[in-house]
Amino acid sequence: MRVDIKSKAMIFLAAVVLTAAPVFSQTPGLKMISRGEFKDRDGLSHTWTINGANALIWDGEPYMPVGLVFYSRYLSLGASEENWQADIRVLELAKSKGITSIIVKSVLPASWSDSQSWQKLIDYLDEQRFTYGLDFSDGPKTPLSGFVVDPVRYRIPDIAKDTSIDVEIPDAAGCLWVLSRLSDGRVISSGAAYTDDGHLRIDVKASSGEPGVLIIYPQVELSGGRLDGMSDLWSGFDEFRDRLIAFASKTKFGKGLRFVLDPISSKADLSGELAWLVPDSPEFRIGFEAYLIRKYKNIGSVNSAWALKTENIQTFEQAARLIPLWRGAKGVPVLFDRARGKSMPVEASTSRVWEDIQDYRDSSAQKYLNATADIVKRKIADVPVIYRVSKYHPVFANRSSRGGFDGLAIEASGHGEKMVTEYVGEVYSMVGVSSRTMWFVVLPTQDVVGKGSQSGYPSREMMMADVDLLAEIGAKGIFVHGLQILPDGTRRGYSLSSMPDQIDWLRETRDRFVAENRSDWLPKVLWYPMNPVVGGMVKRLDKGTWWLPSPAAGEKVFLGDAVGAYRIAGMSGLCLWSRAGESTVTFGVDKGDAPAVKFPDSAPELVVTKANRSSSMKKDKVEVKLTESPIVITGISQSGLFPVETAEAEIAKLDALIKRAKAAGVQVVLSEEALKSCRDYIKNGRTSIAYDKAHSFVLQLRESLGDYVWIEGETALSTFDSVVSYPFASEGAYLWVENSARPPVVPYTAYYSFDVTKSGEHEVWVAITASGVGISQFSFSIDGGQWQRVASVEPASSYGLSFVWCEAGVAALSKGAHTLQVRLDELAPDGNFRLGIDAIVLSPGSFKPSGVVKP
């Protein structure tokens, strides 16, 4: 049969969509449209697509549900008549209130349940004209196990003699351990240990010379039969696939079915500490071996990429079983071969072994998620398959253009903008970067913590405001958690079935949501890069306009201590904001420049001031007003894109230091010449050159005078939780921990290194978060010496909406290299370990803090 070119083009265009690029989004491009055709048990066909605005179109009409999550007693607690009638009463209540969109869920994975019970419930839902999604929450039964490589968290210093050490590490079945010399990292002894009643007992052989550092590498098992554990996708997938098909093939679905949620719930988005987990099942190693063969072709290329130093890897099979015993700058720079009990030294700074392990682990996990989605659509029901997610992880950015899952359901707790800032906003970009159109669903959970006996939403207005906010960030389906929650006694305050009036509120909220007809609407987004950390934050800038993170490439731009700035791929121009309230920055303007503020739309036009004889700068200039909200400017040449104010402030610092140096008898001839040339550069509009030269001489004079030391909090090696991007923090980031769990080996600690150029007594100042729910008491130690507890936090000054400077103590320091540790001593008043560190200053004189601005 002949098919002409025009027909082929029409078929192609029907399968793709040009995704919109709201504001400075990633560059728009063609995406494959997610689509399917579901044939119900009566033989009727229902077509569905997901459009470029992330909405599900069912039988030609937008499906924009606002509904409830329903835990079935009949599925969860047994197929008794009592449980059936209890379910029917709750479902009849919801229907009588006008809510007929639900997610059906059991406390057990679907395939562990009785398929006949599911069929009976599905028949009822279809008869009563419910539309529903099925939450399978299923997966392999095999627990995920592997070695966690976190040498900062699992380290015990100062081991000077043979000893036995008992540690308790959650989920650990055993461990590898290494004792290495503190001076050069050479291994003193090593071995393995296994748990006894949940405890690890490590018998360490020490050196008779200098003390060593013990590093523990726990071998964890992350399920152990628990329903909330993590499954081993690599070893358990085949059994799971067959079990799922056998279960679901017995079930017939009617016209009410709309989607399947979490057909495989393995928590595949390994993050936090588990980002450094090396799975150790044979199936994982076989898959990793195949990955290495595809990528490197020959074993010599692996040796080169992994930076082996003295002994080469002989086979791909050997490469796949090696465990790196370092992370970043900590740990032992070797690959450990368990089969031979030998360590192979590497150049850790250039080795790509971690890159390969994480790439294979994450990409293969996504393939399993996609394979499961395809199995559901081919073997069970051709409806959208979506996965539950609570934070950004590349596993959930579907890169398959021709299959796999069709959307994301974001779990969001709390009320108001917290839902977006802590949950939805971080995940939204994964919908945009996926290779196919994705349905965007949110599963909000009312925050009942601290409400005592109060249940559900505090008010009708708050429920409506929450849903309005989720609509503003582009949610195309909302299922509140929940209608009925199980097991009994768990989250009782979340079950709206006990609060019928709140189901009425939800119906009113649903009617508003549907009436706005946002199925073709996308929010406006100003993106900031996740890496490097540039100081962006999830923030509502205006109605329907958001500042959100993106995996796109970007770069941090220095324009001064009090100005945040960055560039990101797909955005023309420079994004900038003030870290210190309202301010004005001045840029030089070259001939042909056309300065403009491209974001936000409401920004006034920029006015160029022409240079004249009385001007301090022989160049046209433009003044840009900055606030704490970001703007994007374009049309200024690179040569002028540095604030006059920042350069002038650095020149003023140089001038002041020259005067101090003269008084101290320090030679300043070259510094004075530099000062004169910097002023000339300013006059000629060469502001960045003026700053760079002034700054280099400022550093030289400070070293000569023994000036203060400024340490960025986020630069630590630490056992804290994360580095947080924040627009009003120094350098745009701070170190953060908020965790109710006690650390397994050593307290939550941040480790810093610094140099002092002049001996003497130094004030120690710390800029920390000022939390409304309180912070943990903390101490600091210099060079491993006595711990000084910061008994009370007396804020000397506050800045950036949430930070305060406090004087922590005094330390006598000699000239040279030093270490500083900050340790959390106890829980905050609400039962969590909590502290944020933005910056630390050690000053030989009286330090007067001024927010993020360095002295």
Phi, psi and omega in degrees: 000139182267129176241119184283167184298323181297319180295318178300319180297320180295321178297317180296314183294332178290340184261353182233163177219145175273109181288143181287158177237079182295129181052231183260058177286173169302153183307130180295155180196173180286136174234146171289139178278128173288129185207163177189179178218115181263128176254115183283178186291344177271003179086004179277139180263141179229115180272147177217148174219161172243120187278179182291350177258015174071027178254147177272124177253117185244122183051040176083357182239143177298134172255102185239074188284144161236108188219206187223151172273130186237111172277122182273127175292323183296322179280328190269321192248000179123145186276060178263159178296324179299313180293323179298312182295325177297317177297315183298320179300318181291317180293321177296322177299312180299316181295320180296336178268000177091008179257112182234011174253120183220161167250124181268131186216146171247157175288343178260152170304145188304315186285353174273353186262175178275121182295330179293326177294317176300315182299317180298317180292318179298318178302318180297314181299319179293319179298324183269008176062036169283151162252138191211154168247152180250118178268104182280325181042052186251184177158178177298150178274341182291125180290147175283130177227157179172182182258130176266123181254098180218078187294343178279317182287323185251067180223144176231113183278171169061048173269107187250352181212163177304135185202163173245130184239130176254127177226151177243115181239119182305137176071003183281132174260343180180193179196160160260152176217151180222132171254120182235155180289141181291326187288315186229003177078004180293142183286128176269312178202165180204167180178195179226157177215158182229156186285149173224106183058041177084359181247145173259128176247116185249119177264108189258132172263116184262176178262149178283351180267240185284157178296157178238171177249126178269126176244131183250135178243092186295139169262108188255152173236115197259022174221295179060032179090354179285142181290336182263014181279187180251134182268153174271100181299324189288323183262340187251000189292317185299315178297317179298314181305311182295321180294318181295315181296317180298322180291307190283336181293343179275353187255136179249129186253139178267191188288351181278344182294134179238329184195166173239132181250133174050058174298334171229120184242080187257000187053052186289348182276074180295121183215180184061225179300326184285354172297341182249029176270131174252103179302147186236018176285151178303324181293324176296316182295323178296317178294321179294323177299315179297321177299315181295322178297316179296320186281317190254341177070315179225154187291335177298325178292327176294315179301321180290313183293326182270001171059048174295142185258310187241326182233131182271153171288140186264326184220161175294327178298319178293317181302320185290343182259358183284146180241119175289134183255023176226163174212120184062231182264005183245156180103192182252121186284069179219158168258126184262127179258103184294326183296326181255350183066032184237153176251141182240111184296144177224164170272096191299327185293337182245353182293138180255018184296318179296321178302317181290317180299312183290324179294314179295316183300314183285318182291322179288325176299317178297323177298323177293321176298316179293319180298319179296317178299319179294322177298316179301313185288330181274320190256339189242295179201129182277076176233165178302138175249124183234156181241143177282138181210149181235351179205164181293135169202135184299340177303328184263007171265097190292112181267001179273121182275351187236013179176188178093197187285162193240004181178175180232140174245111188267124175280124182227126180255160173091196182228161172064209186293344176302323179302321183276315185293327184261343187227288192296316184299323182292330187270336190306323184296335180294330175294320182289325185270355177294154185279347176234162177296141186236134172286136187245106185241146177237139178245081182286141177242121179299142180270107180257005181296129176081007182265005180064235182275355181292141180237156175067208181278144179296331182200160175301320182296322180292320177301313181295319180296321179297314180293322176302318181293319178294324176296324180296332180262012169098014178296133181244016175185137183223124176236109183286141180261099007195184176279309175220127185246134178233161358292163178302141180088349178258122179052043181304325182290355180269345187279108182285350177298336177272000180226071187305327180297330180286336173291326173298316177302318182295322177297315178299319179296319179299316182298320176295316182300314181290322183296331180289344174049064182264021186295336179250013186257142174236145174291157171277135185227130165258116185270148168232149183287141174288327183220121004285165176290120186247355180104002176289162177211154175293121187206138173278116183269330179194175179299121180073013181231130189225153171253114190225155180280152180219147175282000180298153179295144179206175177215143176278138181241127179272122175233009181132161181300324188262008180235123173267144181200150176200165168240154178216144179301137181093353179242125173273130179112183183239129176267133180210159180201170179263138174266000187220052178076190181293138180205173179231134175241146184243131179242144173285147183238122178274164176299132181093347177290150177224075185300137179205151172264112182271344177211132002278170181297332185279357184293141178289159177294147176275140181248124179275129177263124181284143177287146174219182186298329182274355182290145177286343181232128183279050184202145174300154181215163177223137178261133180240122179276130181245145172231192179282353176264140184287149172231164176237124179248148177224172171083016177243129181298153182302325183296334181257359190273059173210131188295134175301320184297321180293318179295317180295323179295322179290324176296321178296321176298317180297317180300315181294321180291326177299317180295319177295319182295318178302315181296332180269000179080020179272140180294129186229014184301311181294325179294320179294322177295319179296321179300316180296316181292327177296320178294324176294319178301318180299314181301325181270008176079014181263069191291320183292324177294318178301316180296311185301317181291316179299319183296319181297322179282330173299316180296318180298315182291324178296323177294319180293323184271352182068055185276187185295162172244127178249125181241128175284129183302322185285354181277000185290151156276127190208165171258015176291175185282316191193168167257126186255129173282129184208127189294339185252009175274158174299131182060012173081015181200160174212162179272140189217141168222134172212103191205132179276344183277138174285138180296146190287328187240304180236158179299165174299119189220141173247132184247127180233153172237144180203165179239142176245134183263356180210131180290151177147180180280135182235134168289142176247118180241144179229131173264116187234166176288141175256090185274139178293338180259009174094158179238165178283146169295143182219162180229166173226156180220139177254128175055036178071015182275201184298141178281133176252116181279135174275093192296320180214144181264106177256097185300126176274329175196153179243158179197166171059029176073334186214013182240151174223145171270134175223146178276119187271331184162198182227143179223135173272120186238139173268162177296135178128198185275143181217166173237151178226133175239140172242126188234135174277130186262331184202172181289151171290168184304333183270007176091012176244150164281126185211128173192141171239134179243117180267315181201159178227137178234133171244114189238130178286344178240196180283118181265132178243101185295145178221061179063229182272356184279124179285149182299000000 
